[in-house]
Amino acid sequence: MKRSKWKGPFINYTLIKNMNTKIKTVKTCERNTLILPSFVGKKFQIYNGKKFNLKLITENMVGHKFGEFSLTRQPFKYKKKK
């Protein structure tokens, strides 16, 4: 479901504060945060409900949300018959 236009995009401002420090990787559980151009080239650990997945932010990811790059479900695999 989309967020209404008059509210604007959701951005967690604690992530922006953490970007200014000398932390190499930033841990976040905020999967609905919009990726900004200032995040390009930085490493984020995005929580998927079980573990943190390390992702390097590229230019193609700008405008998307963090949750799109950290999948919560594993793909279904058929069992092989013996």
N, C-alpha and C positions, 0 to 999 in steps of 0.2 A: 504494500500500500504506500502511495506517495505521501510525502509531507506537503502541507499546503504552502502555496507560494508566498503568502504574506508573512509566514513565520520565517522563511529563509532556511538554508541548509543547517543541519545539526553539526556542530563542531564542539568537541570537548576541549575546553581551554586549558586544562591541565596538561594535555599533550603538547600544546604550543609552549607552555612554560618549560616542560621537560626537554624540548628541542633546543632551548637556549643554553642548557647545561652541557657538561662534557660527557654525558652518558652515551655510550656507544650504541646500545640497543634500548628501546623503550618498550616496556610491557604495557599492554592495554587489554581490557575486557570490553571496551566500547566498540562493538562491531558495527554500530549504526553511524559512526563518525565518518564524515566525508573526507576524502583524501585531498589535501591542498597541494599546490605547487611547491610550497616550502618544504614538504616532506620528501621530495625526490632525492634519491641517493642515500636515504637514511634507512636503518634496519628497525623493524618493529616485530615484537613478539605478540601475536594476536591469539587470544584464547578462543578455543572452539568448544568448550564445555568439558573437556577432558585434559587437554594439555595446551601448551603455548607453541604455536607454529611460527618459525622465524621467516620473515618475508622482507626482501629488499624492494623498496618502492621505486618504480620506474615512471617515466613520463606517460606511458600508456594507462597507468592506474589512476591518474588524476581525474577527479570527478566521480569516481566510483566510491564504494564504501568498503571498509576493512573486512566486513563479514563475507564479502564476495570471494575473497582470496584465502579464507581459512574455512574449509568445508567441515560441517558438523557430522555428516553421515558418510559412512564408507559405501563405495559402490557394491552392488550385489554381484556375487560370483557364484556360478552354478557349481555344484559338487560333481566331481568326476566319478563315473561309474567304474567299478573294478571288474 
